[in-house]
Amino acid sequence: VADLLYWKDTRTSGVVFTGLMVSLLCLLHFSIVSVTAHVALLLLCGTISLRVYRKVLQAVHRGDGANPFQAYLDVDLTLTREQMERLSQQIASRVVSVAIQLRHFFLVEDLVDSLKLALLFYILTFVGAVFNGLTLLILGVICLFTVPLLYRQHQAQMDQYVGLVTNQLSHIKAKIRAKIPGSGALASAAAAVSGAKAKA
């Protein structure tokens, strides 16, 4: 994925980027069922045409008529029991982690984190009034294929600006935490507990 985003192989990155953009732009004008059906039909027409072409070559004694996709058909896609167990454990751990995070935010385990999430959703209401989800997805794909490349070319300047923004955000966060009643007491209690643990 990193090679694609950094355009190390220009042809592959160009094909993937063009395919994603064409698909998303088609979804702006047509339904997802129609786009999926047309893409699948186009893919099937290509593979069937190649298979028939090989058969025609065999009929005129210019080829063996072998399936051009035989190498892909021979790939073993079955999973062993250990792989299935490992995969199910990974999925279960991800689901549990997401559930813990949702509980943390929505049941207000930490007031500041819940307020930050509420602010994010409040900002997203304005974003949703201007853009729909598909437009944001198109902008996201464009950013994915341009921002890493720009960052690699101008890394020093961008790191400097990101550091300035991070410092400003940390100052604002400290001010907000100081204004919330009880957050200073919680921070001092947490510091006292960590100091006691360190001594122990």
Summary of the structure (lengths in Angstrom):
residues: 200
radius of gyration: 26.8
end to end distance: 45.6
largest distance: 86.9
contacts: 418
relative contact order: 0.07
helix: 82%
strand: 0%
